[in-house]
């Protein structure tokens, strides 16, 4: 597993009791760069976070421990579940998005995502149809 650096976010809380982690949810940051995204994901006033952020070069930041509920899904819904944050692991991919000139995701970033995703799937029984993009749960 490639190196993961700790970049803690205060934006998390307890997961709901009795619910298993069964969604892996992928996002892109939609911000100018990784520095701006990290600032936002770690700003207590923003009340937003994810478990991981992957930079374009493949560097992985751990923002929230997987045992905690990160705040990445917003108002969302999937297959009867309304608390997507409570049952998911969220990964943010640094990408400027449509507002700042959407770019193709670089190969090192995709390689890091595949490696991290496979590692997460060894720890949590997430079925393939529940590896989702943000637009699946919050169109």
C-alpha positions as CSV (number, residue, x, y, z in Angstrom):
1,X,0.0,0.0,0.0
2,X,1.3,3.4,-0.9
3,X,2.0,6.0,1.7
4,X,-1.0,7.6,3.4
5,X,-0.4,10.8,5.4
6,X,-2.6,11.9,8.3
7,X,-4.3,15.2,7.6
8,X,-7.0,15.1,10.3
9,X,-10.3,16.9,9.8
10,X,-12.5,17.8,12.8
11,X,-15.6,17.3,10.7
12,X,-16.9,13.9,11.7
13,X,-19.1,12.2,14.3
14,X,-20.1,8.8,15.5
15,X,-21.5,6.3,13.0
16,X,-25.1,5.0,13.7
17,X,-25.2,1.9,15.9
18,X,-26.0,-1.4,14.2
19,X,-25.3,-0.3,10.6
20,X,-22.5,-1.7,8.5
21,X,-20.3,0.2,6.1
22,X,-21.6,-1.0,2.8
23,X,-21.0,1.9,0.3
24,X,-17.7,3.2,-1.1
25,X,-18.5,6.7,-2.4
26,X,-16.3,8.6,-4.9
27,X,-16.2,12.3,-5.4
28,X,-14.1,15.0,-7.1
29,X,-13.3,18.2,-5.2
30,X,-14.4,20.8,-7.7
31,X,-11.8,23.2,-6.3
32,X,-8.8,24.9,-7.8
33,X,-6.2,22.6,-6.2
34,X,-5.4,20.2,-3.5
35,X,-4.4,22.9,-1.0
36,X,-7.8,24.6,-1.3
37,X,-9.6,21.2,-1.0
38,X,-7.6,20.3,2.1
39,X,-8.4,23.6,3.7
40,X,-12.1,23.2,3.1
41,X,-12.3,19.6,4.2
42,X,-10.5,20.5,7.5
43,X,-12.3,23.8,8.2
44,X,-14.7,23.3,11.1
45,X,-17.0,26.1,9.8
46,X,-17.4,24.2,6.5
47,X,-18.8,21.1,8.2
48,X,-17.7,18.9,5.3
49,X,-15.1,16.1,5.1
50,X,-14.3,12.8,3.6
51,X,-12.3,9.8,4.8
52,X,-9.6,10.2,2.1
53,X,-8.4,12.7,-0.4
54,X,-6.2,11.7,-3.3
55,X,-4.0,14.2,-5.1
56,X,-3.2,14.1,-8.8
57,X,0.3,12.6,-8.1
58,X,-1.3,9.8,-6.1
59,X,-0.6,11.1,-2.6
60,X,-3.3,9.9,-0.2
61,X,-4.5,12.0,2.8
62,X,-6.5,10.3,5.6
63,X,-8.8,12.9,6.9
64,X,-11.3,10.9,9.0
65,X,-10.8,7.4,10.5
66,X,-13.0,4.8,8.8
67,X,-14.7,4.0,12.1
68,X,-16.2,7.5,12.1
69,X,-18.9,9.2,10.0
70,X,-17.3,11.7,7.6
71,X,-19.6,14.4,6.1
72,X,-19.2,14.0,2.4
73,X,-22.6,12.8,0.9
74,X,-24.8,15.8,1.8
75,X,-28.5,15.3,1.3
76,X,-28.5,11.9,-0.4
77,X,-30.3,8.7,-0.9
78,X,-29.5,5.2,-2.2
79,X,-31.6,2.0,-2.2
80,X,-33.7,3.0,0.8
81,X,-30.8,4.5,2.8
82,X,-31.0,8.2,3.7
83,X,-27.9,8.5,5.9
84,X,-25.3,7.7,3.3
85,X,-22.6,9.3,5.4
86,X,-23.4,6.8,8.2
87,X,-22.8,3.7,6.0
88,X,-20.1,4.8,3.6
89,X,-16.4,5.5,3.1
90,X,-15.9,8.7,1.1
91,X,-12.9,9.3,-1.2
92,X,-12.3,12.8,-2.8
93,X,-10.3,13.0,-5.9
94,X,-8.5,16.3,-6.5
95,X,-10.0,17.7,-9.7
96,X,-11.0,21.3,-10.5
97,X,-14.3,20.2,-11.9
98,X,-16.5,22.0,-14.3
99,X,-16.3,25.4,-12.5
100,X,-12.5,25.6,-12.8
101,X,-11.7,23.6,-16.0
102,X,-12.4,19.9,-15.6
103,X,-9.4,17.7,-16.3
104,X,-8.9,14.1,-17.0
105,X,-7.9,12.1,-13.9
106,X,-4.2,11.4,-14.1
107,X,-2.9,7.8,-14.1
108,X,-1.0,8.1,-10.7
109,X,-4.3,9.3,-9.1
110,X,-6.3,6.5,-10.6
111,X,-3.7,3.9,-9.6
112,X,-3.8,5.3,-6.0
113,X,-7.6,5.1,-6.1
114,X,-7.6,1.5,-7.3
115,X,-5.1,0.5,-4.6
116,X,-6.9,2.3,-1.8
117,X,-10.3,1.1,-3.0
118,X,-9.2,-2.5,-3.1
119,X,-7.7,-2.1,0.4
120,X,-11.0,-0.7,1.8
121,X,-12.9,-3.5,0.2
122,X,-10.7,-6.1,2.1
123,X,-11.8,-4.5,5.3
124,X,-15.5,-3.8,4.6
125,X,-18.0,-6.1,2.8
126,X,-19.0,-3.6,0.2
127,X,-20.6,-5.3,-2.9
128,X,-19.5,-4.0,-6.3
129,X,-22.9,-2.4,-7.1
130,X,-22.4,-0.2,-4.0
131,X,-19.2,1.4,-5.2
132,X,-20.8,4.7,-6.3
133,X,-20.2,8.2,-7.5
134,X,-21.6,11.2,-5.6
135,X,-24.0,11.9,-8.5
136,X,-25.6,8.4,-7.9
137,X,-26.7,9.3,-4.4
138,X,-27.2,13.1,-4.8
139,X,-28.1,13.9,-8.4
